[in-house]
């Protein structure tokens, strides 16, 4: 069994989110789940790409196991970021989960066409959000085998 | 008088004309019978027939204006029928060559004075016109689009021979108004004008339909007809008359006159066509501009819908998130009241999010309509029953349907429509276990679909209000919901070209109706 990740280290998640309130709420949700993860945070698509490529101020950044990507952000939004990520051979293997407010069918379809791993609509209820984060971490860090 | 002005003027004109002609016969005033010195006189019988038809037309007009009750239709038919009968009898006399006819019995002295081959007998043109116009006036009070088209057509046909006769008089060509072998037996100018006026009068009875409808619309089509029709009818008549007058008075040669009238007429029509073309072109560009503006505002509306779905929900989620966080983090330090307030804040945020979602759903009815395709409503019903199966079972409800047709529609929207209506019927149930029945009935070219329940019912004064956006008759505590369901229903039905309404009484249940065009109608 290749369960290297679970035993060797805590999972790393990169949260790409421009709304500071959502960042706080997401951090709080992650604190309340069973599985601990390292949560990193950048504010837009451009920073996300820089973080993954370890360029600019992110030269020391770790490689995340999973990206949680918001869609509507300034400078470079989630759509453009995912497009760039998929086009980059060195980043294509990083699973991307869309975490957004938008329930627009067009967004959902477009993101799956870009081969996002999952698409999650943020619920209004915080407790529900905690449940989702719990399931998410459980799925990605104890069920799924990720590339190391 | 208003919109019936044309008919009323025609009636008055014909009655005055007939009275004048009858006076001419009674008091032996030749000028009243023939106006033009060398024209044929109007026969007594023709004047009587025209008077009867004008009276019938006036009756018709009064009934349509609401001044007389519809019972008076028999007067209209009686007078028109009598005229038709007289015309038929006189016509028969021409065919079997019976001399003398009905006219002798009517007014023997008049006949003797009249001269000609068939003295006192109405001309063949007058007989044909009387038959056509008489039938048209007789039918004028019948309802139905097809009948009204026949009325208009008969009226128009009745005007052809009198119109040609006027041309004949204008160009002194007797072949156009009299019989070849008997030049003294022809339609008089007064009778020609009379039948023309009767024809126009009967067409004018329906001012909003057909030809008169086209004449009165403000669109370029109406403008075109308003300008070109009178000119097309009158100019050749005047030109013919001028040419004839000039050539007979020796002012010009006939050929110069004809060439001149051709030239002037063609120039006049060319000018008119160009002018109308410019008008229509301008109107067209104006329409295109408007279409563009509409397109853009539609686009903006779509963007607005997206923005509201995303940007409005984000702060809302943050509000409820932080309040819940507060509650969880400071558990034990908050009293019951504080917890209650937090719960209320969260519930309100939920409610508002639901409203935002529902506004979106409502705005999408317009933009999301797919191509209309043949959809059996029975299939739609089965789909909805499956979706609502849990609800139906929990409520111990009976949901049935019968006689549902196949219609042209957007399947998803029809499902939404029926789901909202049946869902409402289950939700607003009374003490009895809910019974919902969906049925359809064909009315003319559309289907009326009824969703009947035995629920709590609706007060009559609220029955229109409930179709508005976010209009509710109950609080959240009584029946949860935002109040978008029926607004979406109405919009879906309107998108399909139908109407929605409800009949209900408190405690008696409600029946929601919607109409949808029959598939055959949509396809043709």
Interface residues (C-beta under 8 A of the other chain):
Chain A: X19 X21 X22 X24 X25 X28 X71 X72 X100 X101 X102 X103 X104 X122 X123 X124 X125 X126 X127 X129
Chain B: X306 X309 X310 X311 X313 X314 X315 X316 X317 X318 X320 X321 X322 X324 X325 X328 X346 X349 X350 X353 X357
